[in-house]
Amino acid sequence: MPEYNKELKCKDCKYAKGPITARIFREAYFMKCTLPESWTEEKYDPVFGKTTPGYFNSCGVMRVGYSVCGPEGKKWAPRSSKLIFLALRNG
């Protein structure tokens, strides 16, 4: 099991986007990572002839499944200036 940097939470990252209800009810699935590396291109399904539109992966997927951000939060950037010292300390 990876060791996460527990100070760097995706909800505090400027790349995390989601509805206000996701923040209120702490629904991690609805928080999307808007880093360019997180974008999944649209895909054509030859069976049904439909094209699935592109989408951003969730923040959890980017921290766990991909090495883009990873458990240590390599691409994490502060959402507000109050968190700038957290970024400097972990950078």
C-alpha positions, 0 to 999 in steps of 0.5 A: 500500500502506498504511503500518501502525503497526508498534508496534500489533499486533493480538495485543496488543489487548484486542479480539483474541480467539482460541484459544491455538493461534492465538497459538502457531502465529501463525495470524492468520486465527483472531484475531477482532476483538470490536469491535462494529463488527466484527460481521457480522449473520446472513444468510438464504440464500433459495436453500437456506433456511439462515441463516448465523449472525453472526460477528466479522471477523478482525483482519486484515480490520479493519486492512486492509479496513475503516476501523474500525481501519485501518492506524494502529490507531485503535481499538487498546487494550492487552491488559495494563497493560504496554502502556499506555505504547505506547497513550499514545505512539500515542494 
